[in-house]
Amino acid sequence: MHVVHDGPRQAPPLLLIHGSGASGVTWSPVVPALADHHHVVRVDLPGCGQSPPASSYDVPVQASRVAAVLDDLGLSGVAVVGHSSGGYTATSLAEQRPDLVRSVALISSGPRPDALRPQPLIFRVLMGPPFGPLVWSRRSDAMIRRGIGATTARSVDITDEAVADLKRTSYRAFRMSLRRNTAYIAERSVPDRLAALGVPVLVVFGAADPRWDPSSAHQYEVVPNARIESLPGVGHIPMLEAPETTSELLLDWTSRQRVVGTPPMTPDA
């Protein structure tokens, strides 16, 4: 799995997990601010970006692969942040390996299938036969940028690096990831999964998200003490649309968790 590190290795670890068909490059606008305070770890999930494809894209399998990366790096007590379906991998990681996960932040992660909004035409074309595989193999840079723009509420700068990573993502990886992500949240909603874990949770939604109904963020209220933030005028990709606000929310969240999780000092004898 392709892994990128930013920030001092001795700083508190922060793991960033991208959504379906994207890559770790998606996080680039928020990384500089986060890396001032954290050892930031970004992964490209199998079949995406610079990571080779895999035989299975089941969410628990993806989470186990991420856990193996953290084990190899010797990291624990990690603040895990997932964007969109990356939030499902983050949740599954917390389910499987609570020893690794300090807190979970979900950005634009739909809670259950019925919260999904009607999808733009470009997505409906790409998501199935007969045209999906053909169009996928012939995607131009402009088409990829239009596809990303269809999920945002603001004009965003999409770098050549991000476009190149999206071109590397295979059609099979994209399709199978979508199917397995849907199966994961259909089996049990994300709020119900997190409510059973007792891990601190931050939920961030763009109030103008065209992919997931923004009001569905309230379903996360079943998670004890969950913090839910809505960003006005922001669509599905807050890291690109409102990087400063997104960074501030994440840094405030992680700083609060460090304070809460710090053992009390023992008075001098």
Backbone bond lengths (Angstrom), bond angles and torsions (degrees), N, CA, C in turn:
res aa  C-N    CA-C-N  psi(-1)  N-CA   C-N-CA  omega(-1)  CA-C   N-CA-C  phi
1 M - - - 1.464 - - 1.525 109.23 -
2 H 1.339 115.48 130.44 1.465 119.86 179.93 1.523 109.47 -70.11
3 V 1.330 116.86 128.75 1.460 123.09 -176.37 1.525 108.97 -128.89
4 V 1.318 116.53 136.37 1.461 122.70 177.25 1.525 108.40 -123.36
5 H 1.333 116.06 134.73 1.465 121.67 179.44 1.519 110.04 -111.77
6 D 1.331 116.29 140.83 1.461 122.77 172.16 1.528 108.22 -138.90
7 G 1.331 115.82 150.03 1.448 120.32 178.58 1.514 111.85 84.16
8 P 1.334 116.81 169.54 1.472 121.28 -177.72 1.525 112.16 -67.74
9 R 1.320 115.58 135.59 1.470 119.79 -177.75 1.528 112.71 -64.17
10 Q 1.341 117.38 -24.49 1.466 119.37 -178.48 1.524 112.54 -84.75
11 A 1.338 117.60 -5.42 1.464 120.98 -179.94 1.527 110.29 -76.59
12 P 1.338 117.83 163.27 1.471 120.77 178.06 1.529 110.74 -57.29
13 P 1.334 117.69 133.51 1.471 120.21 -175.61 1.526 113.12 -76.26
14 L 1.334 114.70 141.30 1.458 123.06 178.00 1.522 107.53 -135.07
15 L 1.331 116.73 119.44 1.461 122.66 -177.98 1.521 110.05 -102.72
16 L 1.333 116.73 130.70 1.463 122.90 179.45 1.527 109.22 -113.65
17 I 1.338 117.02 124.68 1.464 122.79 -177.97 1.526 108.69 -119.92
18 H 1.322 116.64 122.54 1.465 122.44 -177.07 1.527 111.42 -78.74
19 G 1.333 114.87 173.21 1.455 121.43 179.08 1.518 112.84 -93.55
20 S 1.328 116.99 -174.26 1.465 123.39 -174.77 1.524 111.52 -60.09
21 G 1.335 115.72 130.21 1.446 121.55 175.39 1.505 115.28 76.26
22 A 1.326 118.38 -6.58 1.453 122.06 -178.89 1.526 109.82 -94.45
23 S 1.324 117.10 -159.36 1.467 121.55 177.94 1.517 108.63 -156.27
24 G 1.313 116.48 178.01 1.458 120.76 179.35 1.508 113.57 -61.23
25 V 1.337 116.94 -20.39 1.461 120.98 179.13 1.532 111.13 -62.45
26 T 1.326 117.24 -24.99 1.458 121.60 179.34 1.524 111.91 -53.65
27 W 1.336 115.86 -30.37 1.457 121.29 -175.96 1.527 113.92 -84.43
28 S 1.314 118.00 -5.26 1.468 121.29 -170.60 1.531 114.72 -50.12
29 P 1.346 120.56 -41.69 1.471 118.80 -177.58 1.529 114.63 -63.29
30 V 1.336 117.91 -24.92 1.470 119.49 -177.96 1.524 112.56 -99.83
31 V 1.320 117.93 -10.43 1.465 120.40 -174.32 1.532 112.98 -63.38
32 P 1.331 120.79 -45.17 1.475 118.43 -177.79 1.523 113.47 -54.79
33 A 1.326 117.88 -44.86 1.468 120.51 -179.90 1.527 111.04 -67.36
34 L 1.331 116.78 -41.03 1.462 119.98 -179.34 1.528 111.08 -67.69
35 A 1.333 116.78 -37.50 1.463 121.08 -176.08 1.526 112.45 -71.73
36 D 1.328 117.94 -13.03 1.465 119.90 174.26 1.524 111.32 -69.74
37 H 1.330 116.38 -19.24 1.468 120.53 -174.94 1.522 113.58 -126.01
38 H 1.332 117.65 -10.14 1.459 121.06 -172.33 1.526 111.97 -137.81
39 H 1.321 114.06 156.51 1.464 120.85 161.77 1.526 104.91 -83.55
40 V 1.312 116.61 102.81 1.465 122.67 -174.91 1.523 109.15 -90.96
41 V 1.324 115.13 125.56 1.465 121.88 178.98 1.525 107.81 -116.79
42 R 1.345 115.67 123.30 1.463 120.93 176.13 1.524 109.11 -115.54
43 V 1.310 116.26 136.25 1.467 120.53 177.87 1.522 109.50 -117.97
44 D 1.331 115.46 149.29 1.461 121.97 164.81 1.524 106.22 -99.68
45 L 1.317 117.83 114.68 1.459 120.62 179.09 1.533 109.72 -63.91
46 P 1.335 118.04 155.42 1.470 121.19 -177.83 1.519 112.65 -51.40
47 G 1.337 115.31 136.74 1.450 121.58 179.74 1.508 114.20 82.11
48 C 1.335 117.58 -1.16 1.454 122.15 -177.90 1.530 110.06 -121.30
49 G 1.331 115.43 147.19 1.450 119.28 176.97 1.512 112.17 55.17
50 Q 1.331 116.41 -123.71 1.457 121.63 -176.46 1.528 113.87 -100.06
51 S 1.333 117.25 12.21 1.460 120.69 176.39 1.527 110.06 -97.22
52 P 1.321 117.69 137.17 1.466 119.97 179.71 1.520 111.98 -68.17
53 P 1.329 117.63 160.29 1.465 120.76 179.49 1.520 112.03 -67.30
54 A 1.324 115.12 167.48 1.461 121.41 -178.60 1.518 109.40 -132.03
55 S 1.322 115.62 169.13 1.465 119.95 -179.47 1.521 111.97 -79.28
56 S 1.337 116.99 -27.77 1.468 121.03 -177.64 1.520 109.80 -130.86
57 Y 1.341 114.39 140.96 1.451 119.86 176.44 1.533 110.91 -119.76
58 D 1.330 116.55 20.29 1.455 120.80 175.18 1.528 109.40 -57.99
59 V 1.316 117.07 138.71 1.464 121.00 -176.51 1.526 112.04 -57.79
60 P 1.333 120.50 -46.45 1.465 118.71 178.71 1.535 113.31 -62.00
61 V 1.328 116.24 -32.36 1.467 119.63 177.50 1.527 109.83 -68.92
62 Q 1.318 116.55 -42.51 1.462 119.76 176.46 1.528 110.42 -59.41
63 A 1.331 115.89 -43.10 1.460 119.80 -179.79 1.526 111.60 -63.52
64 S 1.322 116.64 -38.10 1.466 119.19 179.14 1.520 111.22 -66.62
65 R 1.333 116.61 -32.65 1.469 119.87 176.34 1.529 110.66 -67.41
66 V 1.329 116.30 -40.84 1.462 119.62 177.62 1.524 110.04 -65.27
67 A 1.332 116.74 -39.71 1.460 120.19 177.51 1.523 110.98 -59.56
68 A 1.326 116.70 -39.38 1.465 120.60 178.67 1.521 111.05 -63.25
69 V 1.339 116.95 -37.12 1.466 120.67 176.83 1.526 109.92 -62.92
70 L 1.332 116.73 -46.99 1.462 120.09 -179.88 1.524 111.32 -63.11
71 D 1.329 116.46 -39.80 1.463 119.88 177.27 1.524 110.55 -62.05
72 D 1.333 116.40 -43.42 1.461 120.12 -179.95 1.526 111.49 -63.10
73 L 1.328 116.13 -32.38 1.464 120.41 179.60 1.522 112.74 -84.76
74 G 1.331 115.89 -7.33 1.465 119.77 -179.18 1.514 113.35 70.82
75 L 1.345 116.99 30.41 1.455 121.14 -177.01 1.526 111.13 -102.80
76 S 1.324 115.78 144.58 1.466 122.53 173.00 1.524 107.18 -150.81
77 G 1.328 116.60 173.39 1.456 119.43 -176.65 1.515 111.73 58.05
78 V 1.329 115.47 43.20 1.463 121.64 -172.72 1.533 110.78 -91.46
79 A 1.329 116.23 136.22 1.463 120.79 167.78 1.524 106.87 -81.56
80 V 1.329 116.83 119.45 1.465 121.69 -173.50 1.525 108.91 -109.42
81 V 1.335 115.66 126.19 1.458 121.84 -178.77 1.521 108.61 -119.43
82 G 1.318 117.01 127.90 1.455 121.20 178.26 1.513 111.18 -123.25
83 H 1.326 115.96 135.84 1.466 120.41 174.98 1.520 109.69 -101.25
84 S 1.321 116.35 132.06 1.464 122.41 177.89 1.532 109.34 54.49
85 S 1.330 118.73 -124.85 1.466 119.70 -179.44 1.524 112.44 -68.03
86 G 1.340 117.31 -16.13 1.463 119.03 172.46 1.519 111.47 -60.91
87 G 1.344 115.66 -23.25 1.461 119.51 175.31 1.507 112.35 -67.56
88 Y 1.341 117.38 -27.06 1.457 120.23 177.57 1.531 110.29 -72.26
89 T 1.329 116.17 -40.04 1.463 119.57 175.75 1.524 109.95 -63.74
90 A 1.341 116.99 -40.95 1.463 120.90 177.67 1.525 111.02 -61.25
91 T 1.337 116.20 -42.69 1.467 120.54 179.92 1.523 110.80 -65.58
92 S 1.326 116.56 -44.46 1.457 120.17 179.34 1.520 111.44 -64.48
93 L 1.322 117.00 -35.39 1.461 120.44 176.04 1.524 110.44 -61.57
94 A 1.334 116.38 -43.07 1.469 119.99 177.92 1.523 111.64 -66.01
95 E 1.341 116.95 -33.41 1.461 120.24 177.02 1.524 111.18 -66.47
96 Q 1.324 115.83 -44.36 1.462 120.44 -175.05 1.518 113.31 -78.57
97 R 1.338 115.33 -41.58 1.462 120.16 -170.66 1.525 111.50 -131.67
98 P 1.313 117.07 70.57 1.473 118.86 178.71 1.524 112.81 -61.67
99 D 1.332 116.43 -19.67 1.462 119.45 177.07 1.517 112.58 -68.20
100 L 1.328 117.22 -20.69 1.463 121.24 -178.34 1.522 112.77 -93.34
101 V 1.341 117.23 -24.30 1.463 121.33 -166.98 1.519 111.04 -107.11
102 R 1.336 114.94 121.84 1.461 121.23 177.80 1.528 111.26 -87.99
103 S 1.328 116.42 -41.33 1.459 122.00 179.66 1.515 108.62 -157.83
104 V 1.329 115.71 163.22 1.466 121.82 -177.91 1.523 109.28 -128.62
105 A 1.327 115.93 130.06 1.467 121.33 172.96 1.522 108.45 -119.45
106 L 1.318 116.45 129.51 1.456 122.62 -179.72 1.522 109.00 -113.74
107 I 1.320 116.45 128.10 1.459 121.81 179.03 1.530 108.18 -117.09
108 S 1.325 116.25 115.28 1.474 121.68 178.39 1.522 112.50 58.71
109 S 1.319 117.30 38.56 1.473 121.86 -179.99 1.521 109.23 -100.03
110 G 1.330 116.51 108.52 1.456 120.31 -179.92 1.518 111.64 -60.60
111 P 1.329 118.30 136.65 1.463 121.02 -174.50 1.513 115.10 -75.67
112 R 1.342 116.91 -31.11 1.462 121.54 -177.49 1.526 108.38 -160.07
113 P 1.337 118.52 162.51 1.466 120.14 -172.42 1.518 115.27 -58.11
114 D 1.327 118.56 -34.21 1.464 118.87 -175.42 1.523 113.09 -74.04
115 A 1.325 118.02 -2.63 1.464 121.24 175.68 1.523 111.99 -87.54
116 L 1.342 116.83 -6.39 1.462 120.92 -179.27 1.523 110.00 -73.48
117 R 1.323 115.91 131.27 1.457 121.31 179.24 1.532 110.37 -83.01
118 P 1.350 118.14 161.82 1.469 120.08 172.54 1.525 109.79 -55.48
119 Q 1.320 116.40 132.61 1.457 120.56 -171.65 1.534 112.12 -88.41
120 P 1.352 116.47 148.86 1.472 120.02 177.00 1.521 110.99 -59.35
121 L 1.320 116.02 156.75 1.466 121.83 -177.81 1.523 112.14 -55.50
122 I 1.329 117.80 -41.51 1.461 120.33 -177.50 1.521 111.70 -59.81
123 F 1.349 117.19 -34.29 1.465 120.16 178.05 1.518 111.41 -74.93
124 R 1.334 116.36 -38.10 1.461 119.12 -179.94 1.527 110.19 -64.37
125 V 1.327 116.97 -35.73 1.464 120.98 177.64 1.520 110.41 -66.78
126 L 1.343 116.57 -43.21 1.463 120.55 -175.13 1.526 113.35 -74.97
127 M 1.323 116.70 -20.84 1.455 118.85 -170.37 1.520 114.31 -86.50
128 G 1.304 119.55 -1.85 1.453 116.62 -178.54 1.514 113.53 -162.50
129 P 1.342 115.51 167.38 1.461 121.60 176.87 1.533 109.68 -70.46
130 P 1.318 116.57 161.18 1.469 126.36 2.32 1.528 113.85 -88.96
131 F 1.353 116.47 -12.18 1.458 118.50 -171.17 1.528 113.60 -88.26
132 G 1.334 117.25 -24.57 1.458 120.57 -174.80 1.520 114.65 -50.66
133 P 1.351 118.00 -58.91 1.463 118.66 -177.84 1.522 113.36 -60.99
134 L 1.329 116.76 -36.93 1.462 120.48 -179.08 1.525 110.94 -67.76
135 V 1.329 116.49 -48.01 1.466 120.32 -179.25 1.525 110.34 -65.27
136 W 1.337 116.32 -39.42 1.471 121.09 -178.49 1.529 110.63 -57.65
137 S 1.312 116.57 -43.98 1.461 120.14 -176.28 1.531 112.32 -70.85
138 R 1.336 116.54 -15.79 1.460 120.20 -176.78 1.527 112.48 -115.56
139 R 1.310 116.64 19.81 1.469 119.13 -178.95 1.525 111.09 -63.50
140 S 1.299 115.93 131.22 1.463 121.36 174.30 1.526 108.90 -91.74
141 D 1.325 116.25 166.77 1.461 120.28 175.93 1.523 110.25 -58.34
142 A 1.327 116.08 -40.99 1.465 120.37 -178.95 1.528 111.09 -64.16
143 M 1.329 117.48 -39.80 1.459 120.44 179.18 1.525 111.11 -65.04
144 I 1.335 116.44 -41.26 1.463 120.05 178.67 1.524 110.41 -62.64
145 R 1.321 115.69 -42.04 1.474 119.08 178.97 1.533 110.79 -65.34
146 R 1.335 117.20 -38.52 1.470 119.55 176.89 1.524 110.88 -64.67
147 G 1.323 116.11 -38.89 1.456 119.54 179.04 1.515 112.27 -62.23
148 I 1.325 116.26 -43.42 1.462 119.55 177.56 1.526 109.71 -66.17
149 G 1.338 115.98 -43.07 1.460 119.83 -179.32 1.517 113.28 -61.17
150 A 1.329 117.15 -26.00 1.463 120.36 179.25 1.518 112.20 -69.74
151 T 1.327 117.98 -14.48 1.463 121.22 -179.81 1.517 113.08 -101.25
152 T 1.337 117.12 -2.96 1.462 120.42 -176.77 1.515 111.00 -109.10
153 A 1.323 114.92 159.95 1.462 120.92 176.12 1.518 111.09 -105.33
154 R 1.329 116.39 -9.24 1.454 121.99 179.57 1.520 109.01 -125.64
155 S 1.316 115.56 157.05 1.456 120.06 174.01 1.528 108.53 -68.34
156 V 1.329 116.71 133.33 1.456 120.63 -177.59 1.522 110.16 -128.96
157 D 1.326 114.83 155.43 1.460 121.39 176.44 1.521 108.36 -93.34
158 I 1.305 117.31 115.61 1.460 122.23 -179.77 1.524 107.60 -106.91
159 T 1.315 116.40 111.83 1.452 121.46 -172.48 1.527 111.79 -71.89
160 D 1.326 114.66 159.98 1.464 119.80 175.77 1.525 110.76 -61.41
161 E 1.341 116.75 -34.16 1.462 120.71 178.89 1.518 110.75 -62.81
162 A 1.328 116.76 -42.25 1.462 120.52 179.35 1.523 110.73 -65.23
163 V 1.319 116.64 -41.56 1.471 120.45 178.93 1.526 109.85 -63.25
164 A 1.338 116.91 -42.98 1.465 120.27 179.58 1.522 111.35 -61.18
165 D 1.328 116.98 -40.71 1.463 119.88 178.50 1.519 111.13 -64.98
166 L 1.317 117.06 -40.64 1.459 120.17 179.41 1.529 111.03 -65.13
167 K 1.316 116.78 -34.71 1.454 119.62 177.25 1.525 111.83 -66.06
168 R 1.323 117.10 -29.57 1.468 120.70 -179.77 1.528 111.88 -72.97
169 T 1.315 117.36 -23.49 1.464 120.54 -177.79 1.525 109.59 -66.60
170 S 1.316 116.13 126.81 1.462 120.44 -178.10 1.531 111.03 -76.84
171 Y 1.324 115.81 154.16 1.459 119.85 178.32 1.532 110.81 -63.24
172 R 1.327 116.48 -41.02 1.464 119.59 179.84 1.530 110.79 -61.99
173 A 1.330 116.87 -43.19 1.461 119.59 179.64 1.522 110.50 -61.80
174 F 1.323 116.18 -41.68 1.459 120.69 179.96 1.528 111.44 -64.19
175 R 1.325 116.65 -49.67 1.458 121.01 -177.55 1.524 111.93 -65.80
176 M 1.329 116.19 -46.54 1.455 119.06 -177.79 1.523 111.43 -67.45
177 S 1.326 117.30 -35.85 1.462 119.97 177.09 1.521 110.59 -62.28
178 L 1.322 116.84 -44.10 1.465 119.89 178.78 1.521 111.26 -60.50
179 R 1.307 116.52 -44.18 1.472 120.26 -179.22 1.523 111.78 -64.34
180 R 1.320 116.11 -45.68 1.465 119.43 -176.48 1.533 111.04 -72.11
181 N 1.335 116.81 -32.53 1.466 119.09 175.63 1.523 110.52 -64.16
182 T 1.334 116.21 -43.24 1.465 120.33 178.65 1.523 110.72 -62.96
183 A 1.320 116.34 -40.76 1.465 120.03 179.27 1.527 111.12 -62.49
184 Y 1.317 116.18 -37.73 1.476 120.75 -178.13 1.526 111.19 -64.58
185 I 1.334 118.04 -45.62 1.464 119.55 -177.47 1.522 111.91 -81.90
186 A 1.345 117.63 -17.78 1.467 120.60 174.58 1.527 110.17 -76.27
187 E 1.311 116.25 -34.92 1.459 120.47 179.08 1.526 111.30 -64.63
188 R 1.322 115.87 -41.25 1.462 121.79 177.34 1.518 107.44 -161.06
189 S 1.325 116.82 134.62 1.462 119.30 -176.03 1.531 110.73 -66.39
190 V 1.330 115.37 155.48 1.470 120.07 179.44 1.529 111.12 -63.66
191 P 1.344 119.44 -44.08 1.472 118.06 177.79 1.525 113.07 -57.82
192 D 1.333 117.24 -42.14 1.464 119.51 179.57 1.527 111.22 -64.71
193 R 1.317 116.42 -38.34 1.466 119.95 178.20 1.531 110.50 -62.61
194 L 1.335 116.08 -47.02 1.464 119.91 -177.08 1.525 111.76 -70.35
195 A 1.334 116.77 -34.28 1.462 119.81 179.91 1.521 111.29 -61.64
196 A 1.330 116.11 -29.16 1.464 120.09 -178.74 1.527 112.81 -80.60
197 L 1.331 117.22 -10.18 1.460 119.94 -172.73 1.519 114.25 -96.15
198 G 1.336 117.07 -30.78 1.454 119.84 -178.49 1.519 114.10 75.96
199 V 1.332 117.73 14.09 1.457 121.48 178.84 1.529 109.12 -86.17
200 P 1.345 118.72 142.43 1.476 120.00 176.65 1.526 111.18 -59.89
201 V 1.334 116.67 136.01 1.466 121.32 -173.01 1.526 110.48 -130.81
202 L 1.328 115.41 133.42 1.464 123.53 169.58 1.518 107.76 -115.37
203 V 1.327 117.13 133.88 1.467 122.50 177.62 1.527 108.33 -122.77
204 V 1.325 116.24 125.47 1.458 121.66 178.95 1.528 108.82 -121.89
205 F 1.335 116.49 127.78 1.455 122.27 177.05 1.519 110.00 -128.78
206 G 1.314 116.38 141.18 1.448 119.91 167.46 1.516 108.94 -76.41
207 A 1.320 116.82 131.92 1.470 120.14 -177.72 1.523 112.00 -68.50
208 A 1.347 116.93 -13.41 1.468 120.96 178.45 1.525 111.07 -117.53
209 D 1.328 117.13 31.53 1.461 121.63 -179.81 1.530 110.10 -63.75
210 P 1.351 118.51 120.06 1.460 119.43 179.72 1.525 114.10 -84.51
211 R 1.334 117.89 -8.81 1.470 120.21 -178.55 1.529 112.12 -93.87
212 W 1.309 116.62 -44.95 1.463 121.27 -178.65 1.523 109.10 -118.56
213 D 1.308 116.49 139.57 1.455 121.73 177.70 1.529 108.79 -59.79
214 P 1.344 118.41 115.04 1.470 119.54 -177.52 1.522 113.81 -58.55
215 S 1.336 117.26 -29.73 1.465 119.17 179.93 1.528 111.96 -66.98
216 S 1.350 116.87 -17.49 1.467 119.65 179.56 1.520 111.73 -68.11
217 A 1.320 117.51 -12.28 1.470 120.08 176.42 1.523 111.04 -59.23
218 H 1.342 116.04 -27.90 1.470 119.24 -179.21 1.527 112.06 -66.05
219 Q 1.326 117.35 -19.01 1.467 118.99 177.07 1.527 111.66 -63.08
220 Y 1.318 116.54 -22.50 1.463 120.01 178.86 1.529 112.60 -75.12
221 E 1.320 116.78 -4.02 1.459 119.41 178.01 1.525 112.44 -65.89
222 V 1.337 117.72 -15.33 1.473 119.73 176.43 1.525 111.32 -72.08
223 V 1.338 117.47 -14.90 1.460 121.18 178.36 1.525 108.14 -80.80
224 P 1.329 118.46 119.65 1.463 120.20 -177.40 1.528 112.20 -54.50
225 N 1.334 115.65 126.86 1.464 123.15 175.33 1.531 113.89 63.12
226 A 1.327 117.32 19.39 1.459 119.15 176.98 1.531 109.65 -64.67
227 R 1.322 115.28 141.06 1.465 121.08 176.27 1.522 107.61 -102.38
228 I 1.326 117.10 124.85 1.454 122.16 -176.04 1.528 109.10 -118.98
229 E 1.328 115.75 124.98 1.461 121.92 -177.42 1.530 109.54 -122.18
230 S 1.333 115.97 134.13 1.454 122.32 175.93 1.528 108.76 -113.79
231 L 1.342 116.02 133.41 1.455 121.13 -177.46 1.527 109.50 -107.25
232 P 1.318 118.65 109.55 1.477 121.75 -177.65 1.530 111.48 -61.55
233 G 1.327 115.19 137.80 1.451 120.73 175.23 1.513 115.08 70.18
234 V 1.327 117.16 15.38 1.465 122.34 -178.72 1.521 108.87 -113.58
235 G 1.332 116.09 141.28 1.446 121.15 -179.68 1.513 113.28 -95.08
236 H 1.320 116.62 -134.53 1.462 121.79 -170.69 1.527 114.28 -83.60
237 I 1.349 117.95 -16.01 1.461 119.36 -173.95 1.529 110.24 -124.38
238 P 1.318 118.33 74.43 1.466 120.89 -177.78 1.531 113.88 -57.23
239 M 1.334 117.93 -29.79 1.463 119.81 -179.42 1.526 111.22 -62.05
240 L 1.341 117.21 -32.28 1.457 121.32 178.42 1.525 111.66 -90.78
241 E 1.327 116.57 -35.36 1.457 120.83 -173.56 1.527 113.37 -84.56
242 A 1.317 116.91 -34.42 1.467 121.78 -178.18 1.530 108.91 -142.97
243 P 1.347 117.56 64.20 1.468 120.22 -173.88 1.526 113.51 -62.74
244 E 1.328 117.41 -37.73 1.464 118.88 -178.47 1.524 110.90 -65.80
245 T 1.334 116.65 -46.94 1.471 120.55 178.89 1.522 110.99 -63.31
246 T 1.327 116.91 -42.11 1.466 120.85 179.85 1.527 110.62 -63.01
247 S 1.314 117.20 -43.49 1.467 121.31 178.56 1.525 110.73 -61.48
248 E 1.322 115.84 -44.68 1.468 119.92 -178.97 1.522 111.26 -61.98
249 L 1.336 116.96 -42.07 1.463 120.09 178.59 1.520 111.31 -62.13
250 L 1.331 116.23 -45.31 1.465 119.90 -178.62 1.520 111.54 -66.26
251 L 1.333 117.35 -41.76 1.465 120.02 -179.37 1.526 111.16 -67.78
252 D 1.324 117.00 -40.07 1.463 119.48 176.85 1.523 110.22 -63.21
253 W 1.324 116.22 -40.56 1.458 121.16 179.78 1.527 111.53 -63.55
254 T 1.313 116.62 -49.92 1.466 119.34 -177.39 1.516 111.60 -67.79
255 S 1.333 117.69 -34.31 1.469 119.03 179.57 1.524 110.47 -67.48
256 R 1.332 116.72 -38.07 1.465 119.94 177.69 1.529 111.04 -65.25
257 Q 1.332 117.39 -38.64 1.457 119.98 179.99 1.520 111.59 -68.11
258 R 1.331 116.84 -34.80 1.472 118.70 178.03 1.511 111.03 -66.38
259 V 1.348 115.76 -39.37 1.467 119.54 179.11 1.520 110.26 -66.01
260 V 1.350 115.29 -45.22 1.465 119.60 -179.83 1.521 111.15 -63.24
261 G 1.338 116.18 -38.57 1.454 120.17 -174.61 1.511 115.01 -87.47
262 T 1.349 117.71 0.31 1.457 119.84 -179.08 1.511 110.49 -79.15
263 P 1.342 118.84 126.02 1.466 120.13 178.47 1.525 110.81 -61.81
264 P 1.307 117.90 145.79 1.468 120.20 178.40 1.527 110.62 -64.54
265 M 1.325 116.03 145.84 1.459 120.41 178.13 1.513 110.74 -71.58
266 T 1.295 116.54 139.96 1.465 121.91 178.66 1.522 108.98 -84.74
267 P 1.341 119.82 124.42 1.458 121.28 -179.58 1.519 110.30 -61.23
268 D 1.329 115.32 150.48 1.467 119.23 176.90 1.513 109.64 -63.54
269 A 1.344 115.61 141.07 1.466 120.69 179.84 1.520 109.86 -69.64
